């Protein structure tokens, strides 16, 4: 096995770390916001930031896999990952536009 193969992070390990630490970070931010609310400090923006982090995790996962597919020159799966990413982003854009009271 070459030195590059040993030192290069496997996509599975990268994804595992992203999801593990991303979930801990999002949970911590959400928990801090809830704790702030319990002591009377406005914690709603902190809770919203935690939820936004939870929403960002699947997007980041698809981006990491897209990068891995391109790196491995697996262009068929890169196209699939791109379609999935575009679908997620379209759904996010539609959801945000429908939740905006000024857009109606």
Buried (B, 14 or more C-beta within 10 A) or exposed (E): EEEEEEEEEEBEEBBEEBBEEBEEBBEEBBBBBBEBBEEEEEBEEBBEBBBEBBEBBBBBBBBBBBBBBBEEEEEEBBEBBBEBBEEBEEEEEEEEEEEEEEEE
